[in-house]
Amino acid sequence: MKIALVQYSPAWEDKESNKQKILSLISKVEGVDLFVFPEMTLTGFTMKSKEMSETIHGESFRFFSSIAKEKSANIFAGIIERRKNRIYNTLIHIKPDGNLLKLYRKIHPFSYSGENENYNAGTKPVYTKIRSWKIGLTICYDLRFPELYRKYGKKRTQLIVNIANWPDTRIEHWRALLKARAIENQCYVAGVNRVGKDPKLNYVGFSSLFDPMGKELAAVENEETVILIELDKHYVNEVRGRFPFLDDLKLI
């Protein structure tokens, strides 16, 4: 499976500008099975949740749906989802035909920044599929909670994705935790982070891909770019067969 990690610098709370930036960035990328975009893709990590929120099939969905159809690719993107009187930090999976397949609502809002006061917490892990690939979905701060990733490991997902707005002051945590989650669950782990600045923080990206043995296959710092990587599901099975550590899980 060929995936594209889209690392870019979103204009603060400006959906229209960010749509144009994304279209320009991916314009020449073809032959990809999956595009992955950062958390809250079109707004940045805003706490204006009510003002920026949309229904699940709102303008952000329609924008990414059009990309999915044009590129004949799956899309993982972050939106601010409004459902009745609740608002979620949500990751959507759109199929190549433009239809929504799955959505994951962030289980761990980042209380240190007040996210928990502006967004409701999701309640369950979400697995999705692309052909025969089983994929676990997570968002940013979730990365600090290994029990969520262990659930995906126990279900033998071959890839876990984390979309993020992870600031530069704690970027070494980001890098270490992505690697650890790959090693302990013996699967590929893809982390897609933003670059640039928002009103409070600076971001240097380091969107990365680690293989089931914890080898870093890609990592790009401080650059707007699309990182292209080919993943091999047979290698996941090979590693798990050679080192059957997941068979010994006791507490999850």
C-alpha positions as CSV (number, residue, x, y, z in Angstrom):
1,M,0.0,0.0,0.0
2,K,1.4,3.4,-1.0
3,I,0.6,6.2,1.4
4,A,1.1,10.0,1.3
5,L,1.8,11.9,4.5
6,V,0.8,15.5,3.9
7,Q,2.7,17.9,6.2
8,Y,1.8,21.5,5.8
9,S,1.4,24.8,7.5
10,P,-2.3,25.7,7.8
11,A,-3.4,29.3,7.8
12,W,-5.0,29.9,11.2
13,E,-8.8,29.3,11.2
14,D,-9.0,30.0,7.4
15,K,-10.6,27.0,5.7
16,E,-10.7,28.5,2.3
17,S,-7.0,29.4,2.2
18,N,-6.1,26.0,3.5
19,K,-8.1,24.2,0.8
20,Q,-6.1,26.0,-1.8
21,K,-2.8,25.2,-0.1
22,I,-3.7,21.6,0.0
23,L,-4.7,21.4,-3.6
24,S,-1.5,23.0,-4.6
25,L,0.6,20.7,-2.4
26,I,-0.9,17.5,-3.7
27,S,-1.6,18.5,-7.3
28,K,1.1,16.3,-8.8
29,V,0.8,13.3,-6.5
30,E,-0.7,10.3,-8.2
31,G,-0.9,6.6,-7.7
32,V,-1.4,6.8,-3.9
33,D,-3.7,4.5,-2.0
34,L,-4.1,6.8,1.1
35,F,-3.5,10.5,1.8
36,V,-3.2,11.4,5.5
37,F,-3.6,15.0,6.7
38,P,-2.9,16.6,10.1
39,E,-5.3,17.0,12.9
40,M,-8.0,19.7,12.4
41,T,-6.7,19.9,8.9
42,L,-8.4,23.0,7.7
43,T,-8.3,25.2,10.8
44,G,-5.3,24.4,13.0
45,F,-5.8,23.5,16.7
46,T,-8.5,26.0,17.4
47,M,-10.6,26.2,20.6
48,K,-13.4,28.0,18.7
49,S,-15.2,24.7,18.4
50,K,-18.7,26.0,18.1
51,E,-17.8,28.6,15.4
52,M,-15.7,26.2,13.4
53,S,-17.7,23.1,13.8
54,E,-19.6,21.4,10.9
55,T,-21.9,18.4,10.5
56,I,-20.2,15.2,9.4
57,H,-21.1,15.9,5.7
58,G,-20.3,19.6,5.8
59,E,-18.0,21.7,3.7
60,S,-14.8,20.0,4.9
61,F,-16.1,16.5,4.1
62,R,-17.2,17.7,0.7
63,F,-13.8,19.1,0.0
64,F,-11.9,15.9,1.0
65,S,-14.5,13.8,-0.8
66,S,-13.8,15.6,-4.0
67,I,-10.0,14.9,-3.6
68,A,-10.8,11.2,-2.9
69,K,-12.7,11.0,-6.1
70,E,-10.2,13.0,-8.2
71,K,-7.2,11.0,-6.9
72,S,-9.0,7.7,-6.6
73,A,-7.6,7.4,-3.1
74,N,-8.6,7.0,0.5
75,I,-8.4,10.1,2.7
76,F,-7.7,10.4,6.4
77,A,-8.4,14.0,7.5
78,G,-9.3,15.9,10.6
79,I,-12.5,17.9,11.0
80,I,-14.4,19.7,13.8
81,E,-17.5,17.6,13.9
82,R,-20.9,18.9,15.3
83,R,-23.4,16.3,16.2
84,K,-26.6,17.7,17.8
85,N,-25.3,19.6,20.9
86,R,-21.9,17.8,21.0
87,I,-18.6,18.8,19.3
88,Y,-15.8,16.4,18.5
89,N,-12.2,16.5,17.2
90,T,-12.7,13.9,14.5
91,L,-10.7,11.8,12.0
92,I,-12.7,10.8,8.9
93,H,-11.9,8.0,6.5
94,I,-13.3,8.8,3.0
95,K,-13.2,6.0,0.3
96,P,-12.0,6.6,-3.3
97,D,-15.6,6.8,-4.3
98,G,-16.0,9.9,-2.1
99,N,-18.2,8.3,0.5
100,L,-17.5,8.3,4.3
101,L,-16.4,4.9,5.6
102,K,-15.5,5.5,9.2
103,L,-15.0,8.2,11.7
104,Y,-13.0,8.3,14.9
105,R,-13.6,10.8,17.7
106,K,-10.6,11.7,19.8
107,I,-10.8,9.8,23.0
108,H,-8.3,12.0,24.9
109,P,-9.0,15.7,24.6
110,F,-5.8,17.7,25.6
111,S,-6.8,19.1,29.0
112,Y,-3.5,21.0,29.3
113,S,-4.7,23.3,26.6
114,G,-8.4,23.3,27.5
115,E,-9.4,21.1,24.6
116,N,-11.6,19.1,27.1
117,E,-13.6,22.3,27.8
118,N,-14.4,22.9,24.1
119,Y,-14.7,19.3,22.7
120,N,-16.4,16.2,23.8
121,A,-14.4,13.0,24.2
122,G,-14.9,10.0,22.0
123,T,-15.6,6.8,23.7
124,K,-14.2,3.9,21.6
125,P,-11.3,2.8,19.4
126,V,-12.1,2.7,15.7
127,Y,-10.7,0.3,13.2
128,T,-11.0,0.8,9.5
129,K,-9.9,-1.1,6.4
130,I,-8.3,-0.4,3.1
131,R,-8.5,-3.6,1.0
132,S,-6.9,-6.2,3.3
133,W,-5.2,-3.7,5.6
134,K,-6.6,-3.3,9.1
135,I,-5.9,0.2,10.4
136,G,-6.3,1.8,13.8
137,L,-7.2,5.5,14.1
138,T,-5.8,8.0,16.7
139,I,-5.4,11.7,17.1
140,C,-2.5,13.7,18.7
141,Y,-2.6,13.4,22.5
142,D,-3.9,9.8,22.2
143,L,-0.3,8.9,21.5
144,R,0.5,9.3,25.2
145,F,-2.0,6.5,26.2
146,P,-0.5,3.1,25.2
147,E,-3.6,1.2,26.3
148,L,-5.5,2.5,23.2
149,Y,-2.7,1.3,21.0
150,R,-2.6,-2.0,22.7
151,K,-6.2,-2.6,21.8
152,Y,-5.2,-2.1,18.2
153,G,-2.3,-4.4,18.6
154,K,-4.4,-7.1,20.1
155,K,-6.7,-6.8,17.1
156,R,-3.6,-7.3,14.9
157,T,-3.9,-4.0,13.0
158,Q,-1.1,-3.7,10.5
159,L,-1.0,0.1,10.6
160,I,-1.9,2.7,13.2
161,V,-2.3,6.3,12.2
162,N,-2.0,9.4,14.4
163,I,-2.9,12.8,13.0
164,A,-1.6,15.7,15.1
165,N,-0.8,19.3,15.9
166,W,2.2,18.5,18.1
167,P,4.3,21.5,19.1
168,D,8.1,21.8,18.8
169,T,8.7,22.1,22.6
170,R,7.7,18.4,23.0
171,I,8.7,17.1,19.6
172,E,11.1,14.5,21.1
173,H,8.2,13.0,22.9
174,W,6.3,12.7,19.6
175,R,9.3,10.9,18.0
176,A,9.9,8.6,20.9
177,L,6.3,7.6,21.3
178,L,5.6,6.9,17.7
179,K,8.6,4.6,17.6
180,A,7.5,2.9,20.9
181,R,4.0,2.3,19.6
182,A,5.4,0.6,16.5
183,I,7.7,-1.6,18.5
184,E,5.2,-2.7,21.1
185,N,2.4,-3.5,18.6
186,Q,4.7,-4.8,15.9
187,C,3.0,-2.8,13.1
188,Y,3.6,0.3,11.0
189,V,2.9,3.6,12.8
190,A,2.4,6.7,10.7
191,G,2.3,10.1,12.5
192,V,1.3,13.2,10.5
193,N,2.1,16.5,12.1
194,R,1.8,20.1,10.9
195,V,4.5,22.8,10.5
196,G,4.4,26.6,10.9
197,K,2.9,28.7,13.7
198,D,-0.4,29.4,15.3
199,P,-1.1,32.3,17.8
200,K,0.5,30.4,20.7
201,L,2.8,27.6,19.4
202,N,5.4,26.7,16.9
203,Y,5.4,23.4,15.0
204,V,8.3,21.6,13.2
205,G,6.5,18.6,11.8
206,F,8.6,15.5,12.0
207,S,5.8,13.6,10.3
208,S,7.2,10.0,10.4
209,L,6.7,6.4,9.5
210,F,8.1,3.6,11.7
211,D,8.1,-0.1,10.7
212,P,7.1,-3.1,12.9
213,M,10.7,-3.3,14.2
214,G,10.8,0.4,15.1
215,K,12.9,1.3,12.1
216,E,12.3,4.9,11.0
217,L,11.4,4.8,7.3
218,A,10.7,8.5,7.0
219,A,10.9,11.7,9.0
220,V,10.7,15.2,7.7
221,E,11.4,18.3,9.8
222,N,10.1,21.8,9.2
223,E,9.0,21.5,5.6
224,E,5.8,21.6,3.7
225,T,5.8,18.4,1.7
226,V,4.1,15.2,0.8
227,I,6.0,12.1,2.1
228,L,5.5,9.0,-0.1
229,I,6.0,5.6,1.4
230,E,5.3,2.0,0.3
231,L,4.1,-0.3,3.1
232,D,4.4,-4.1,3.0
233,K,1.8,-6.0,4.9
234,H,3.7,-9.3,4.5
235,Y,6.5,-7.8,6.6
236,V,4.1,-7.1,9.5
237,N,3.1,-10.8,9.4
238,E,6.7,-11.9,9.1
239,V,7.8,-9.9,12.2
240,R,4.8,-11.1,14.3
241,G,5.5,-14.7,13.2
242,R,9.2,-14.5,14.1
243,F,8.6,-12.7,17.4
244,P,5.1,-13.7,18.6
245,F,5.1,-11.2,21.5
246,L,1.5,-10.1,21.0
247,D,0.4,-13.7,21.9
248,D,1.6,-13.0,25.5
249,L,-0.6,-10.0,26.2
250,K,-2.3,-10.4,29.6
251,L,-3.9,-7.2,30.8
252,I,-5.6,-5.9,27.6
